[in-house]
Amino acid sequence: MIEGWISFTWQLAFALARHPGQPRRTLFFSGPPREDRLARSLLGLDAAPAPGEPWAMPLGPDTEASGEVWFLARHQTGVTVEAWGDGLLVVVDQPPTEKHPRGTAMLTLTTYSLSDAAFAELEARWKGWWDQRFETVAPGCD
């Protein structure tokens, strides 16, 4: 629950600083990995540069992505994504526990100014990527 509040706070700060009053659309994925590798590692964000620094690399199903590192926390990484209308990706990894021996992960993709078609394509790409690597569990339902 604490990680959810941390994530929310960073997302709110981003919206207020970079997109005040602008409409946004969000995708959310949550669940345990199918193999012993969490989301930050799978996305290559476990070695993200310092906050404020630029980044550019393949990201999930997208062969090219870039932006800047918005924040780094113990179990979370947030990066801006230029292709999402200066959007934000927040990745939360929860370490393994007795209940979740492989840990769990959450991704929140926040977009701005994408057309309906572009948002639908983004959703299809990321859902396909997620479903291959993670089980989907609604928050608070496991």
C-alpha positions in Angstrom: 0.0 0.0 0.0 2.8 2.4 0.8 4.4 1.9 -2.6 1.0 2.9 -4.2 1.0 6.2 -2.3 4.6 6.9 -3.3 3.7 6.2 -6.9 0.6 8.4 -6.7 2.5 11.3 -5.2 5.1 11.2 -7.9 2.4 11.0 -10.6 0.6 14.0 -9.1 3.7 16.0 -8.9 4.4 15.2 -12.6 0.9 16.2 -13.6 1.0 19.5 -11.7 4.5 20.4 -12.9 4.3 19.4 -16.5 0.6 19.1 -17.5 -1.5 21.3 -15.2 -5.2 21.0 -16.2 -4.5 18.7 -19.2 -6.5 15.6 -19.7 -4.6 12.3 -19.5 -5.2 8.7 -20.1 -3.6 5.9 -18.1 -2.9 2.2 -18.4 -2.3 0.1 -15.3 -0.9 -3.4 -15.0 -0.3 -5.3 -11.8 0.7 -8.9 -11.0 3.5 -11.4 -10.3 6.1 -12.2 -13.0 5.8 -15.6 -14.8 9.6 -16.0 -14.3 12.1 -14.8 -11.7 12.6 -11.3 -13.1 10.8 -8.2 -12.1 9.6 -5.3 -14.3 12.5 -2.8 -13.8 15.0 -5.4 -14.8 12.9 -6.6 -17.8 12.5 -3.0 -19.0 16.2 -2.2 -18.5 15.4 0.5 -15.9 17.3 -1.2 -13.0 20.3 0.8 -14.2 18.5 4.1 -14.9 20.6 7.3 -14.7 20.0 9.9 -12.0 16.8 11.9 -11.9 16.7 14.7 -14.4 19.1 12.9 -16.7 18.0 11.9 -20.2 17.5 8.3 -21.2 17.0 6.5 -24.6 16.6 2.8 -25.3 14.1 0.2 -26.2 11.3 0.1 -23.6 9.0 -2.9 -23.3 7.4 -3.5 -26.7 8.6 -0.2 -28.1 11.9 -0.5 -30.1 12.7 3.2 -29.4 11.8 5.4 -26.5 13.3 8.4 -24.8 12.7 11.0 -22.1 14.2 11.8 -18.8 14.4 10.1 -15.4 11.6 11.7 -13.3 12.4 9.8 -10.0 14.2 6.9 -8.5 13.0 5.2 -5.2 13.9 2.0 -3.4 11.3 -0.1 -5.3 10.2 2.4 -8.0 11.4 4.1 -11.1 9.6 6.9 -13.0 10.7 8.0 -16.5 9.1 10.5 -18.8 8.3 9.2 -22.3 8.3 11.7 -25.1 6.3 9.5 -27.5 3.4 9.5 -25.0 2.9 13.2 -25.2 5.5 13.8 -22.6 3.9 11.0 -20.6 5.2 9.1 -17.5 6.0 5.5 -16.9 6.1 4.4 -13.2 7.4 1.0 -12.5 7.0 -0.5 -9.0 8.7 -3.8 -8.1 7.8 -5.5 -4.8 10.4 -8.0 -3.6 9.6 -11.7 -3.1 7.5 -12.6 -0.1 6.1 -15.9 1.2 2.8 -15.1 -0.6 4.5 -14.0 -3.8 7.8 -15.9 -4.1 8.7 -14.1 -7.3 7.6 -10.7 -6.1 5.1 -8.5 -7.9 5.2 -5.6 -10.3 3.0 -2.6 -11.2 3.2 -0.4 -14.3 1.4 2.8 -14.7 1.6 4.4 -18.2 0.3 8.0 -18.2 -0.2 9.6 -21.6 -1.2 13.1 -22.8 -2.5 14.3 -26.2 -2.6 10.9 -27.8 -5.2 10.3 -30.4 -7.7 7.5 -29.8 -6.0 5.3 -32.4 -2.5 6.0 -30.9 -3.7 5.2 -27.4 -5.4 2.0 -28.6 -2.2 0.9 -30.3 -0.2 1.7 -27.1 -2.6 -0.3 -25.0 -2.5 -3.3 -27.3 1.3 -3.3 -27.5 1.8 -3.0 -23.7 -0.9 -5.5 -22.8 0.7 -8.0 -25.1 4.1 -7.4 -23.6 2.7 -7.6 -20.1 0.7 -10.8 -20.6 3.7 -12.6 -21.9 5.7 -11.8 -18.8 3.3 -11.3 -15.9 0.1 -12.6 -14.5 -2.6 -9.9 -14.2 -4.0 -9.4 -10.7 -6.3 -6.5 -9.9 -4.9 -4.3 -7.0 -6.1 -5.7 -3.6 -7.4 -8.9 -5.2 -4.7 -11.3 -4.4 
